[in-house]
Amino acid sequence: MPDRNDVAARIKDVVDQRVALETTLQNEVGDLSEAKAADYDARYGALQKQLSTLFKDTVDDTQRITVMLELMRILENRLVYLHNFIVDPTSDNRVLAGLVTKFIDQLAAAESTVLTKLEATYYRAVSALYAGDLAAARDGFRDACASEESDETNDIKYKSYVILGNLSHEERDYARAKELHHESIRYSQHPNVTAQALALKANS
């Protein structure tokens, strides 16, 4: 059985790498080149593989929760910052989405406070998107937008509106897509993200 302290140290190392990578990505100025985006994506992919291995080596529930939360954050980071809120529901993405959904269900059943109700709703919708279940994803993001609960920066509502706008755009409902992207701008806090929302709105 893996040593608990060793696993904890490995988890901390991956978390530190993820935070550093996310900070660097958020501070990028302008559009990412294809090469730079691919490099970021590969680095996220490597962290994702490390977390998958760590999940198998975890020896207690606290560590499992930490690892799963990191996997969820990586799924979201890749979706928001690298894939322009659009995902390809590959077999790997579907498997990981299934694990995340199961994890959220287990937290809910245990009445855990690790995730707020709004966070659980949002991450469940993100997982549905990765699983290719667009109807469930759409319902989840709508629930997040309609929630009276708020995260500190309104980040969840911003992203939910943008994703709903993208889904409407894919369905060629351009008027609705424009309306949703306009709503998203009201919740945007980060300058790069604001620019992204404006570009998406203009594209619609």
LINSULPE-V599001 format. One record per run of one state. SS is the DSSP state (alpha for helix, beta for strand, coil for the rest). FROM is the first residue (numbers start at 1). TO is the last residue. If there is no record, write none. Layout:
# LINSULPE-V599001
ss: {SS	SS}
from: {FROM	FROM}
to: {TO	TO}
This chain:
# LINSULPE-V599001
ss: {coil	alpha	coil	alpha	coil	alpha	coil	alpha	coil	alpha	coil	alpha	coil	alpha	coil	alpha	coil	alpha	coil}
from: {1	4	27	34	58	61	83	91	110	117	132	134	147	155	171	174	188	191	204}
to: {3	26	33	57	60	82	90	109	116	131	133	146	154	170	173	187	190	203	204}
